[in-house]
Amino acid sequence: MSIQHALLTSLLERPSTGYELANRFDHSIGYFWQATHQQIYRELARMTKAGWVVSTEDEEGGKRRKKIYQVQAQGRDELARWVAEPGGIAESSQALLIKLRAEAVMGPLGVHNELLRLIDHHKARLDVYLKIEQRDFSSVPLSVAQRLQHAVLRRGIMLEENWLKWADEVLPLVNPQVQ
């Protein structure tokens, strides 16, 4: 996932100075996508150059004039393109959270397709884990080493089950046809 898409989402939620954006980022999107203040300023410069955002000077900034960044049509288009694009599985959970926030601020962007794709992926992974559990840990008694291995597998099973439960709650929010 690109930090630029997280920044575009945050700026769509509220135009901000770089400093305000970095602070908001630290307290919201930053919980699942980390970026230093330096990275944020560097990306704002790139996004300005690309025409995705524009900055205006805050006249009430006092001695030190502040730049307030706002998303332009090209930035909206880029964010919509990215939301509709299937993500890689490795980054999917973090990217999905940003995509959901983007859809919340921009309206329907098709994130339900990504959610359905990820639901299928997590169901398949859960199925594999359950088959391993049945195959490797159904006999008793288990040694301490086997119980520890089973505990690791159980954690994976629980993560998948929890993710799928969460996805079942979110799906109707992004796809009203699913109730």
C-alpha positions in Angstrom: 0.0 0.0 0.0 1.2 3.5 -0.8 1.4 6.0 1.9 0.1 8.4 -0.7 -3.3 6.7 -0.7 -3.5 6.9 3.1 -2.6 10.6 2.9 -5.2 11.3 0.2 -7.9 9.6 2.3 -6.9 11.7 5.4 -6.9 14.9 3.4 -10.3 14.1 1.9 -11.6 13.7 5.5 -10.3 17.2 6.3 -7.9 19.5 4.4 -4.9 20.1 6.7 -1.5 21.6 7.1 1.4 19.1 6.9 1.8 19.3 10.7 -2.0 18.8 11.3 -2.0 15.9 8.9 1.0 14.3 10.6 -0.6 14.6 14.0 -4.0 13.3 12.8 -2.1 10.5 10.9 -0.4 9.5 14.1 -3.7 9.2 15.9 -5.9 7.4 13.3 -4.5 6.0 10.1 -1.1 5.7 11.8 -2.4 2.9 14.0 -2.3 0.6 11.0 0.1 2.4 8.6 3.2 4.0 10.0 4.9 7.0 8.5 7.3 9.6 9.9 6.6 13.3 9.7 9.5 13.5 7.2 7.9 10.9 5.0 4.6 12.7 5.1 6.1 16.0 4.0 8.1 14.3 1.2 4.9 12.5 -0.1 2.9 15.8 0.1 5.6 17.4 -2.1 5.3 14.5 -4.6 1.5 14.5 -4.6 1.6 18.3 -5.2 3.9 17.8 -8.1 1.7 15.0 -9.5 -1.4 17.3 -9.3 -3.1 15.2 -6.7 -3.1 17.9 -4.0 -2.7 21.6 -4.0 -1.6 23.8 -1.1 -2.8 27.3 -0.3 -1.3 29.6 2.3 -3.3 30.1 5.5 -3.6 33.9 5.8 -4.3 33.6 9.5 -1.2 31.6 10.2 0.6 34.6 11.9 4.2 35.1 11.3 4.7 31.6 10.0 2.5 31.0 7.0 1.1 27.5 6.9 0.3 25.5 3.8 -3.1 23.9 3.8 -3.3 20.8 1.5 -6.5 19.8 -0.3 -7.1 16.9 -2.7 -7.7 17.8 -6.3 -9.7 15.9 -8.9 -6.6 14.0 -10.1 -6.0 12.9 -6.5 -9.6 11.7 -6.1 -9.3 9.8 -9.4 -6.1 8.1 -8.2 -7.6 7.1 -4.9 -10.7 5.7 -6.6 -8.4 3.8 -9.0 -6.4 2.3 -6.2 -9.5 1.4 -4.1 -10.9 -0.6 -7.1 -7.6 -2.4 -7.7 -7.1 -5.8 -6.0 -4.3 -5.6 -3.4 -1.6 -8.1 -2.6 -2.5 -10.6 0.1 0.5 -9.6 2.2 -0.7 -6.0 2.6 -4.4 -6.7 2.2 -5.6 -6.1 5.8 -3.9 -2.8 6.2 -4.8 -1.6 2.7 -8.4 -2.7 3.2 -8.8 -0.5 6.2 -7.6 2.5 4.2 -9.9 1.5 1.3 -12.8 1.4 3.7 -12.0 4.9 5.0 -11.7 6.1 1.4 -15.1 4.7 0.6 -16.5 6.3 3.7 -15.4 9.7 2.6 -15.9 9.4 -1.2 -18.9 7.1 -1.5 -19.2 3.8 -3.2 -15.9 2.9 -4.9 -16.3 -0.9 -5.3 -14.4 -1.9 -2.1 -17.0 -4.7 -1.7 -15.2 -6.6 -4.5 -11.9 -6.5 -2.6 -13.7 -7.5 0.6 -15.3 -10.5 -1.2 -12.0 -11.5 -2.6 -10.4 -11.4 0.8 -13.2 -13.3 2.4 -12.6 -16.1 -0.1 -8.9 -16.0 0.7 -9.4 -16.1 4.5 -12.0 -18.9 4.2 -9.5 -21.0 2.2 -6.7 -20.3 4.7 -9.0 -21.3 7.6 -10.0 -24.5 5.7 -6.3 -25.4 5.4 -5.6 -24.7 9.1 -8.6 -26.8 10.1 -7.4 -29.7 8.0 -4.0 -29.5 9.5 -5.5 -29.5 12.9 -7.5 -32.6 12.2 -4.6 -34.4 10.6 -1.9 -33.5 13.0 -3.6 -32.9 16.4 -6.6 -35.1 16.7 -4.8 -38.0 18.4 -4.3 -37.9 22.2 -2.2 -37.7 24.2 -0.1 -34.9 22.7 3.4 -34.2 23.9 4.2 -30.7 25.3 6.0 -29.9 21.9 2.9 -31.0 20.0 0.6 -28.9 22.3 2.7 -25.9 21.7 2.6 -26.4 17.9 -1.2 -26.9 18.2 -1.4 -23.6 20.2 0.3 -21.8 17.4 -2.1 -23.3 14.8 -5.0 -22.5 17.1 -3.9 -18.9 17.1 -4.0 -18.9 13.3 -7.4 -20.5 13.3 -8.7 -17.9 15.8 -7.3 -15.0 13.7 -9.0 -16.3 10.6 -12.3 -16.9 12.3 -12.2 -13.4 13.9 -11.3 -11.8 10.5 -14.2 -13.6 8.8 -16.6 -12.5 11.6 -15.5 -8.9 11.2 -15.8 -9.1 7.4 -19.4 -10.5 7.8 -20.3 -7.3 9.8 -18.6 -5.0 7.3 -19.9 -6.6 4.0 -23.5 -5.2 4.3 -22.0 -1.7 4.9 -20.1 -1.7 1.6 -22.6 -3.8 -0.4 -26.2 -3.0 0.5 -27.4 -6.0 -1.5 -25.9 -8.3 1.2 -28.1 -8.3 4.3 
